[in-house]
Amino acid sequence: MAAAIDVARQFVRLAWDNEEPEGLTHMRLQKLLYYAQGWHLAVFGRPLFAGRIEAWKHGPVVKELYPTFKDYGARSISPDAAGEPTLNDQDVAFIRSVWEEYKPHSAAGLRTMTHQESPWLEARGALSEDAACEREISPESMQSYFAERMQGSLIPGLTVEDSYNA
């Protein structure tokens, strides 16, 4: 299992290796981590990384990484500041496939998307959208939600066989 910080570092590297209209901000990174975890649970039946994902008011947040990148606010996170990822080839390929699917979306767009999805909604329960919340988005709810979305296909360009062969 990868470390959450290494998955974050890989997303930062991917963002800097591509021309990005909106850099990889802390909020955008947090949502990408959620999507990577959700898809990994659906495809492989296990988490990509250890760590609790919480249903904060601005969407899913990997709590342990929040302090690492919070000072960036709406600024882009640089690869030098993030550090070098240590991941196996399969994880790199998987993270790249998630990046390719979600890179067109801004931080605000990803926030809006997560606010419409059942894992975030279920974790928050009856709380208003603006209420503070530290409830966990359960791995089971993410796995169920993303497995339903998968319905025989994966993220465009990624098959289970490709993931295992990577």
Rosetta constraint file for C-alpha pairs under 8 A:
AtomPair CA 1 CA 47 HARMONIC 7.32 0.50
AtomPair CA 1 CA 48 HARMONIC 5.88 0.50
AtomPair CA 1 CA 49 HARMONIC 5.54 0.50
AtomPair CA 1 CA 50 HARMONIC 7.23 0.50
AtomPair CA 2 CA 6 HARMONIC 6.74 0.50
AtomPair CA 2 CA 7 HARMONIC 7.01 0.50
AtomPair CA 2 CA 48 HARMONIC 6.02 0.50
AtomPair CA 2 CA 49 HARMONIC 4.85 0.50
AtomPair CA 2 CA 50 HARMONIC 7.38 0.50
AtomPair CA 2 CA 87 HARMONIC 6.55 0.50
AtomPair CA 2 CA 91 HARMONIC 7.71 0.50
AtomPair CA 3 CA 7 HARMONIC 6.60 0.50
AtomPair CA 3 CA 49 HARMONIC 5.26 0.50
AtomPair CA 3 CA 50 HARMONIC 6.45 0.50
AtomPair CA 4 CA 8 HARMONIC 6.24 0.50
AtomPair CA 4 CA 49 HARMONIC 5.22 0.50
AtomPair CA 4 CA 50 HARMONIC 6.51 0.50
AtomPair CA 4 CA 51 HARMONIC 6.95 0.50
AtomPair CA 4 CA 65 HARMONIC 7.46 0.50
AtomPair CA 5 CA 9 HARMONIC 6.06 0.50
AtomPair CA 5 CA 65 HARMONIC 6.87 0.50
AtomPair CA 5 CA 85 HARMONIC 7.71 0.50
AtomPair CA 6 CA 10 HARMONIC 6.16 0.50
AtomPair CA 6 CA 84 HARMONIC 7.55 0.50
AtomPair CA 6 CA 85 HARMONIC 4.54 0.50
AtomPair CA 6 CA 86 HARMONIC 5.86 0.50
AtomPair CA 6 CA 87 HARMONIC 6.75 0.50
AtomPair CA 7 CA 11 HARMONIC 6.43 0.50
AtomPair CA 7 CA 33 HARMONIC 7.35 0.50
AtomPair CA 7 CA 49 HARMONIC 7.69 0.50
AtomPair CA 7 CA 85 HARMONIC 7.05 0.50
AtomPair CA 7 CA 87 HARMONIC 7.78 0.50
AtomPair CA 7 CA 95 HARMONIC 7.39 0.50
AtomPair CA 8 CA 12 HARMONIC 6.31 0.50
AtomPair CA 8 CA 29 HARMONIC 6.89 0.50
AtomPair CA 8 CA 33 HARMONIC 6.90 0.50
AtomPair CA 8 CA 82 HARMONIC 7.94 0.50
AtomPair CA 9 CA 13 HARMONIC 6.22 0.50
AtomPair CA 9 CA 79 HARMONIC 7.13 0.50
AtomPair CA 9 CA 82 HARMONIC 5.63 0.50
AtomPair CA 9 CA 83 HARMONIC 6.31 0.50
AtomPair CA 9 CA 84 HARMONIC 6.35 0.50
AtomPair CA 9 CA 85 HARMONIC 5.23 0.50
AtomPair CA 10 CA 14 HARMONIC 6.18 0.50
AtomPair CA 10 CA 84 HARMONIC 7.79 0.50
AtomPair CA 10 CA 85 HARMONIC 5.71 0.50
AtomPair CA 10 CA 92 HARMONIC 7.33 0.50
AtomPair CA 10 CA 95 HARMONIC 7.42 0.50
AtomPair CA 11 CA 15 HARMONIC 6.15 0.50
AtomPair CA 11 CA 29 HARMONIC 7.24 0.50
AtomPair CA 11 CA 32 HARMONIC 7.90 0.50
AtomPair CA 11 CA 95 HARMONIC 7.27 0.50
AtomPair CA 11 CA 96 HARMONIC 7.86 0.50
AtomPair CA 11 CA 99 HARMONIC 7.10 0.50
AtomPair CA 12 CA 16 HARMONIC 6.33 0.50
AtomPair CA 12 CA 24 HARMONIC 6.53 0.50
AtomPair CA 12 CA 29 HARMONIC 7.88 0.50
AtomPair CA 12 CA 77 HARMONIC 6.73 0.50
AtomPair CA 12 CA 78 HARMONIC 6.86 0.50
AtomPair CA 12 CA 79 HARMONIC 5.86 0.50
AtomPair CA 12 CA 82 HARMONIC 7.18 0.50
AtomPair CA 13 CA 17 HARMONIC 6.08 0.50
AtomPair CA 13 CA 79 HARMONIC 5.78 0.50
AtomPair CA 14 CA 18 HARMONIC 6.42 0.50
AtomPair CA 14 CA 96 HARMONIC 7.38 0.50
AtomPair CA 14 CA 99 HARMONIC 7.51 0.50
AtomPair CA 15 CA 19 HARMONIC 7.45 0.50
AtomPair CA 15 CA 20 HARMONIC 6.60 0.50
AtomPair CA 15 CA 23 HARMONIC 6.88 0.50
AtomPair CA 15 CA 24 HARMONIC 6.19 0.50
AtomPair CA 16 CA 20 HARMONIC 7.51 0.50
AtomPair CA 16 CA 23 HARMONIC 7.90 0.50
AtomPair CA 16 CA 78 HARMONIC 7.54 0.50
AtomPair CA 16 CA 79 HARMONIC 7.25 0.50
AtomPair CA 22 CA 106 HARMONIC 6.65 0.50
AtomPair CA 23 CA 75 HARMONIC 7.35 0.50
AtomPair CA 23 CA 76 HARMONIC 4.82 0.50
AtomPair CA 23 CA 77 HARMONIC 7.51 0.50
AtomPair CA 24 CA 28 HARMONIC 5.99 0.50
AtomPair CA 24 CA 29 HARMONIC 6.16 0.50
AtomPair CA 24 CA 75 HARMONIC 7.74 0.50
AtomPair CA 24 CA 76 HARMONIC 4.95 0.50
AtomPair CA 24 CA 77 HARMONIC 5.93 0.50
AtomPair CA 25 CA 29 HARMONIC 6.05 0.50
AtomPair CA 25 CA 72 HARMONIC 6.99 0.50
AtomPair CA 25 CA 73 HARMONIC 6.80 0.50
AtomPair CA 25 CA 74 HARMONIC 5.43 0.50
AtomPair CA 25 CA 75 HARMONIC 5.56 0.50
AtomPair CA 25 CA 76 HARMONIC 4.68 0.50
AtomPair CA 25 CA 77 HARMONIC 5.95 0.50
AtomPair CA 25 CA 107 HARMONIC 7.24 0.50
AtomPair CA 26 CA 30 HARMONIC 6.19 0.50
AtomPair CA 26 CA 69 HARMONIC 6.01 0.50
AtomPair CA 26 CA 70 HARMONIC 6.50 0.50
AtomPair CA 26 CA 72 HARMONIC 6.40 0.50
AtomPair CA 26 CA 73 HARMONIC 6.08 0.50
AtomPair CA 26 CA 74 HARMONIC 6.79 0.50
AtomPair CA 26 CA 75 HARMONIC 7.74 0.50
AtomPair CA 26 CA 76 HARMONIC 7.55 0.50
AtomPair CA 26 CA 77 HARMONIC 7.20 0.50
AtomPair CA 27 CA 31 HARMONIC 6.48 0.50
AtomPair CA 27 CA 73 HARMONIC 7.69 0.50
AtomPair CA 27 CA 74 HARMONIC 7.59 0.50
AtomPair CA 27 CA 107 HARMONIC 5.79 0.50
AtomPair CA 27 CA 111 HARMONIC 7.99 0.50
AtomPair CA 28 CA 32 HARMONIC 6.29 0.50
AtomPair CA 28 CA 106 HARMONIC 6.80 0.50
AtomPair CA 28 CA 107 HARMONIC 4.20 0.50
AtomPair CA 28 CA 108 HARMONIC 7.74 0.50
AtomPair CA 28 CA 110 HARMONIC 6.88 0.50
AtomPair CA 28 CA 111 HARMONIC 7.92 0.50
AtomPair CA 29 CA 33 HARMONIC 6.21 0.50
AtomPair CA 30 CA 34 HARMONIC 6.45 0.50
AtomPair CA 30 CA 60 HARMONIC 6.69 0.50
AtomPair CA 30 CA 61 HARMONIC 5.36 0.50
AtomPair CA 30 CA 62 HARMONIC 6.46 0.50
AtomPair CA 31 CA 35 HARMONIC 6.32 0.50
AtomPair CA 31 CA 59 HARMONIC 7.13 0.50
AtomPair CA 31 CA 60 HARMONIC 6.08 0.50
AtomPair CA 31 CA 61 HARMONIC 7.02 0.50
AtomPair CA 31 CA 107 HARMONIC 7.67 0.50
AtomPair CA 31 CA 110 HARMONIC 6.30 0.50
AtomPair CA 31 CA 111 HARMONIC 6.99 0.50
AtomPair CA 31 CA 114 HARMONIC 7.69 0.50
AtomPair CA 32 CA 36 HARMONIC 6.06 0.50
AtomPair CA 32 CA 98 HARMONIC 7.71 0.50
AtomPair CA 32 CA 99 HARMONIC 7.51 0.50
AtomPair CA 32 CA 102 HARMONIC 7.39 0.50
AtomPair CA 33 CA 37 HARMONIC 6.11 0.50
AtomPair CA 33 CA 62 HARMONIC 7.43 0.50
AtomPair CA 34 CA 38 HARMONIC 6.07 0.50
AtomPair CA 34 CA 53 HARMONIC 7.23 0.50
AtomPair CA 34 CA 60 HARMONIC 6.32 0.50
AtomPair CA 34 CA 61 HARMONIC 7.32 0.50
AtomPair CA 34 CA 62 HARMONIC 7.59 0.50
AtomPair CA 35 CA 39 HARMONIC 6.04 0.50
AtomPair CA 35 CA 98 HARMONIC 7.27 0.50
AtomPair CA 36 CA 40 HARMONIC 5.99 0.50
AtomPair CA 36 CA 48 HARMONIC 7.34 0.50
AtomPair CA 36 CA 95 HARMONIC 6.54 0.50
AtomPair CA 36 CA 98 HARMONIC 6.05 0.50
AtomPair CA 37 CA 41 HARMONIC 6.12 0.50
AtomPair CA 37 CA 47 HARMONIC 6.00 0.50
AtomPair CA 37 CA 48 HARMONIC 5.57 0.50
AtomPair CA 37 CA 49 HARMONIC 7.11 0.50
AtomPair CA 37 CA 142 HARMONIC 7.94 0.50
AtomPair CA 38 CA 42 HARMONIC 6.33 0.50
AtomPair CA 38 CA 47 HARMONIC 7.90 0.50
AtomPair CA 38 CA 139 HARMONIC 7.58 0.50
AtomPair CA 38 CA 142 HARMONIC 5.03 0.50
AtomPair CA 38 CA 143 HARMONIC 5.83 0.50
AtomPair CA 38 CA 145 HARMONIC 7.95 0.50
AtomPair CA 38 CA 146 HARMONIC 5.98 0.50
AtomPair CA 39 CA 43 HARMONIC 6.02 0.50
AtomPair CA 39 CA 143 HARMONIC 7.36 0.50
AtomPair CA 39 CA 146 HARMONIC 5.86 0.50
AtomPair CA 39 CA 147 HARMONIC 7.73 0.50
AtomPair CA 40 CA 44 HARMONIC 5.64 0.50
AtomPair CA 40 CA 45 HARMONIC 7.02 0.50
AtomPair CA 40 CA 46 HARMONIC 6.70 0.50
AtomPair CA 40 CA 47 HARMONIC 6.08 0.50
AtomPair CA 40 CA 48 HARMONIC 5.77 0.50
AtomPair CA 41 CA 45 HARMONIC 4.57 0.50
AtomPair CA 41 CA 46 HARMONIC 4.81 0.50
AtomPair CA 41 CA 47 HARMONIC 5.22 0.50
AtomPair CA 41 CA 48 HARMONIC 7.21 0.50
AtomPair CA 41 CA 139 HARMONIC 7.39 0.50
AtomPair CA 41 CA 142 HARMONIC 7.16 0.50
AtomPair CA 41 CA 143 HARMONIC 4.96 0.50
AtomPair CA 41 CA 146 HARMONIC 7.79 0.50
AtomPair CA 42 CA 46 HARMONIC 7.83 0.50
AtomPair CA 42 CA 142 HARMONIC 7.72 0.50
AtomPair CA 42 CA 143 HARMONIC 4.77 0.50
AtomPair CA 42 CA 144 HARMONIC 7.05 0.50
AtomPair CA 42 CA 146 HARMONIC 5.50 0.50
AtomPair CA 42 CA 147 HARMONIC 4.67 0.50
AtomPair CA 42 CA 150 HARMONIC 7.59 0.50
AtomPair CA 43 CA 147 HARMONIC 7.30 0.50
AtomPair CA 43 CA 154 HARMONIC 7.71 0.50
AtomPair CA 43 CA 160 HARMONIC 6.78 0.50
AtomPair CA 45 CA 143 HARMONIC 7.33 0.50
AtomPair CA 47 CA 139 HARMONIC 7.63 0.50
AtomPair CA 48 CA 91 HARMONIC 7.78 0.50
AtomPair CA 51 CA 62 HARMONIC 6.66 0.50
AtomPair CA 51 CA 63 HARMONIC 7.58 0.50
AtomPair CA 51 CA 64 HARMONIC 6.87 0.50
AtomPair CA 52 CA 62 HARMONIC 5.87 0.50
AtomPair CA 52 CA 63 HARMONIC 6.30 0.50
AtomPair CA 52 CA 64 HARMONIC 7.45 0.50
AtomPair CA 52 CA 136 HARMONIC 6.48 0.50
AtomPair CA 52 CA 137 HARMONIC 7.71 0.50
AtomPair CA 53 CA 60 HARMONIC 6.15 0.50
AtomPair CA 53 CA 61 HARMONIC 5.31 0.50
AtomPair CA 53 CA 62 HARMONIC 4.45 0.50
AtomPair CA 53 CA 63 HARMONIC 6.23 0.50
AtomPair CA 53 CA 136 HARMONIC 5.69 0.50
AtomPair CA 53 CA 137 HARMONIC 5.62 0.50
AtomPair CA 53 CA 138 HARMONIC 7.62 0.50
AtomPair CA 54 CA 60 HARMONIC 5.47 0.50
AtomPair CA 54 CA 61 HARMONIC 5.25 0.50
AtomPair CA 54 CA 62 HARMONIC 6.43 0.50
AtomPair CA 54 CA 63 HARMONIC 6.65 0.50
AtomPair CA 54 CA 133 HARMONIC 7.68 0.50
AtomPair CA 54 CA 134 HARMONIC 5.44 0.50
AtomPair CA 54 CA 135 HARMONIC 5.39 0.50
AtomPair CA 54 CA 136 HARMONIC 4.26 0.50
AtomPair CA 54 CA 137 HARMONIC 5.34 0.50
AtomPair CA 55 CA 59 HARMONIC 5.76 0.50
AtomPair CA 55 CA 60 HARMONIC 4.80 0.50
AtomPair CA 55 CA 61 HARMONIC 6.63 0.50
AtomPair CA 55 CA 120 HARMONIC 5.52 0.50
AtomPair CA 55 CA 123 HARMONIC 6.18 0.50
AtomPair CA 55 CA 124 HARMONIC 6.31 0.50
AtomPair CA 55 CA 133 HARMONIC 6.18 0.50
AtomPair CA 55 CA 134 HARMONIC 6.05 0.50
AtomPair CA 55 CA 135 HARMONIC 5.74 0.50
AtomPair CA 55 CA 136 HARMONIC 6.14 0.50
AtomPair CA 55 CA 137 HARMONIC 5.97 0.50
AtomPair CA 56 CA 60 HARMONIC 5.80 0.50
AtomPair CA 56 CA 61 HARMONIC 6.45 0.50
AtomPair CA 56 CA 132 HARMONIC 6.29 0.50
AtomPair CA 56 CA 133 HARMONIC 5.08 0.50
AtomPair CA 56 CA 134 HARMONIC 6.00 0.50
AtomPair CA 56 CA 135 HARMONIC 7.75 0.50
AtomPair CA 57 CA 129 HARMONIC 5.98 0.50
AtomPair CA 57 CA 130 HARMONIC 5.43 0.50
AtomPair CA 57 CA 131 HARMONIC 6.08 0.50
AtomPair CA 57 CA 132 HARMONIC 5.72 0.50
AtomPair CA 57 CA 133 HARMONIC 6.49 0.50
AtomPair CA 58 CA 111 HARMONIC 6.20 0.50
AtomPair CA 58 CA 130 HARMONIC 7.95 0.50
AtomPair CA 59 CA 111 HARMONIC 5.54 0.50
AtomPair CA 59 CA 114 HARMONIC 6.00 0.50
AtomPair CA 59 CA 115 HARMONIC 6.33 0.50
AtomPair CA 59 CA 120 HARMONIC 7.05 0.50
AtomPair CA 60 CA 114 HARMONIC 7.26 0.50
AtomPair CA 60 CA 120 HARMONIC 6.82 0.50
AtomPair CA 60 CA 137 HARMONIC 7.67 0.50
AtomPair CA 61 CA 66 HARMONIC 7.18 0.50
AtomPair CA 62 CA 66 HARMONIC 6.47 0.50
AtomPair CA 63 CA 67 HARMONIC 7.94 0.50
AtomPair CA 64 CA 68 HARMONIC 7.96 0.50
AtomPair CA 65 CA 69 HARMONIC 6.81 0.50
AtomPair CA 66 CA 70 HARMONIC 5.66 0.50
AtomPair CA 67 CA 71 HARMONIC 7.77 0.50
AtomPair CA 69 CA 73 HARMONIC 7.81 0.50
AtomPair CA 69 CA 77 HARMONIC 7.67 0.50
AtomPair CA 72 CA 76 HARMONIC 6.84 0.50
AtomPair CA 72 CA 77 HARMONIC 6.53 0.50
AtomPair CA 77 CA 81 HARMONIC 6.95 0.50
AtomPair CA 77 CA 82 HARMONIC 6.98 0.50
AtomPair CA 78 CA 82 HARMONIC 6.26 0.50
AtomPair CA 79 CA 83 HARMONIC 5.90 0.50
AtomPair CA 79 CA 84 HARMONIC 7.42 0.50
AtomPair CA 80 CA 84 HARMONIC 7.85 0.50
AtomPair CA 87 CA 91 HARMONIC 6.15 0.50
AtomPair CA 87 CA 92 HARMONIC 6.35 0.50
AtomPair CA 88 CA 92 HARMONIC 6.35 0.50
AtomPair CA 89 CA 93 HARMONIC 6.14 0.50
AtomPair CA 89 CA 166 HARMONIC 6.01 0.50
AtomPair CA 90 CA 94 HARMONIC 6.18 0.50
AtomPair CA 90 CA 163 HARMONIC 6.11 0.50
AtomPair CA 90 CA 164 HARMONIC 6.67 0.50
AtomPair CA 90 CA 165 HARMONIC 7.41 0.50
AtomPair CA 90 CA 166 HARMONIC 4.76 0.50
AtomPair CA 91 CA 95 HARMONIC 6.04 0.50
AtomPair CA 92 CA 96 HARMONIC 6.07 0.50
AtomPair CA 93 CA 97 HARMONIC 6.29 0.50
AtomPair CA 93 CA 163 HARMONIC 6.92 0.50
AtomPair CA 93 CA 166 HARMONIC 6.21 0.50
AtomPair CA 94 CA 98 HARMONIC 6.46 0.50
AtomPair CA 94 CA 158 HARMONIC 7.96 0.50
AtomPair CA 94 CA 163 HARMONIC 6.39 0.50
AtomPair CA 95 CA 99 HARMONIC 6.12 0.50
AtomPair CA 96 CA 100 HARMONIC 6.14 0.50
AtomPair CA 97 CA 101 HARMONIC 6.37 0.50
AtomPair CA 97 CA 155 HARMONIC 6.92 0.50
AtomPair CA 97 CA 156 HARMONIC 7.87 0.50
AtomPair CA 97 CA 157 HARMONIC 7.17 0.50
AtomPair CA 97 CA 158 HARMONIC 6.49 0.50
AtomPair CA 98 CA 102 HARMONIC 6.20 0.50
AtomPair CA 98 CA 155 HARMONIC 7.04 0.50
AtomPair CA 99 CA 103 HARMONIC 5.35 0.50
AtomPair CA 100 CA 104 HARMONIC 7.97 0.50
AtomPair CA 101 CA 155 HARMONIC 6.71 0.50
AtomPair CA 101 CA 156 HARMONIC 7.06 0.50
AtomPair CA 105 CA 109 HARMONIC 5.46 0.50
AtomPair CA 105 CA 110 HARMONIC 5.99 0.50
AtomPair CA 106 CA 110 HARMONIC 6.11 0.50
AtomPair CA 107 CA 111 HARMONIC 6.11 0.50
AtomPair CA 108 CA 112 HARMONIC 6.19 0.50
AtomPair CA 109 CA 113 HARMONIC 6.22 0.50
AtomPair CA 110 CA 114 HARMONIC 6.20 0.50
AtomPair CA 111 CA 115 HARMONIC 6.28 0.50
AtomPair CA 112 CA 116 HARMONIC 6.70 0.50
AtomPair CA 113 CA 117 HARMONIC 6.74 0.50
AtomPair CA 114 CA 120 HARMONIC 6.51 0.50
AtomPair CA 115 CA 120 HARMONIC 6.31 0.50
AtomPair CA 115 CA 121 HARMONIC 6.68 0.50
AtomPair CA 116 CA 120 HARMONIC 7.77 0.50
AtomPair CA 116 CA 121 HARMONIC 7.15 0.50
AtomPair CA 117 CA 121 HARMONIC 6.30 0.50
AtomPair CA 118 CA 122 HARMONIC 5.62 0.50
AtomPair CA 118 CA 141 HARMONIC 7.72 0.50
AtomPair CA 118 CA 145 HARMONIC 6.94 0.50
AtomPair CA 119 CA 123 HARMONIC 6.18 0.50
AtomPair CA 119 CA 137 HARMONIC 5.95 0.50
AtomPair CA 119 CA 138 HARMONIC 7.40 0.50
AtomPair CA 119 CA 141 HARMONIC 5.36 0.50
AtomPair CA 119 CA 142 HARMONIC 5.67 0.50
AtomPair CA 119 CA 145 HARMONIC 6.96 0.50
AtomPair CA 120 CA 124 HARMONIC 6.32 0.50
AtomPair CA 120 CA 137 HARMONIC 6.24 0.50
AtomPair CA 121 CA 125 HARMONIC 6.21 0.50
AtomPair CA 122 CA 137 HARMONIC 7.83 0.50
AtomPair CA 123 CA 135 HARMONIC 5.98 0.50
AtomPair CA 123 CA 136 HARMONIC 6.29 0.50
AtomPair CA 123 CA 137 HARMONIC 5.31 0.50
AtomPair CA 123 CA 138 HARMONIC 7.56 0.50
AtomPair CA 124 CA 133 HARMONIC 6.98 0.50
AtomPair CA 124 CA 135 HARMONIC 6.71 0.50
AtomPair CA 127 CA 131 HARMONIC 6.12 0.50
AtomPair CA 137 CA 141 HARMONIC 6.97 0.50
AtomPair CA 137 CA 142 HARMONIC 7.32 0.50
AtomPair CA 138 CA 142 HARMONIC 6.49 0.50
AtomPair CA 139 CA 143 HARMONIC 5.99 0.50
AtomPair CA 140 CA 144 HARMONIC 6.07 0.50
AtomPair CA 141 CA 145 HARMONIC 6.06 0.50
AtomPair CA 142 CA 146 HARMONIC 6.02 0.50
AtomPair CA 143 CA 147 HARMONIC 5.82 0.50
AtomPair CA 144 CA 148 HARMONIC 6.23 0.50
AtomPair CA 145 CA 149 HARMONIC 6.48 0.50
AtomPair CA 146 CA 150 HARMONIC 6.04 0.50
AtomPair CA 147 CA 151 HARMONIC 6.59 0.50
AtomPair CA 150 CA 154 HARMONIC 5.29 0.50
AtomPair CA 150 CA 155 HARMONIC 7.68 0.50
AtomPair CA 153 CA 159 HARMONIC 7.21 0.50
AtomPair CA 154 CA 158 HARMONIC 5.88 0.50
AtomPair CA 154 CA 159 HARMONIC 5.92 0.50
AtomPair CA 154 CA 160 HARMONIC 7.59 0.50
AtomPair CA 155 CA 159 HARMONIC 7.67 0.50
AtomPair CA 158 CA 162 HARMONIC 6.19 0.50
AtomPair CA 158 CA 163 HARMONIC 6.89 0.50
AtomPair CA 159 CA 163 HARMONIC 6.28 0.50
AtomPair CA 160 CA 164 HARMONIC 6.34 0.50
AtomPair CA 161 CA 165 HARMONIC 6.10 0.50
AtomPair CA 162 CA 166 HARMONIC 5.94 0.50
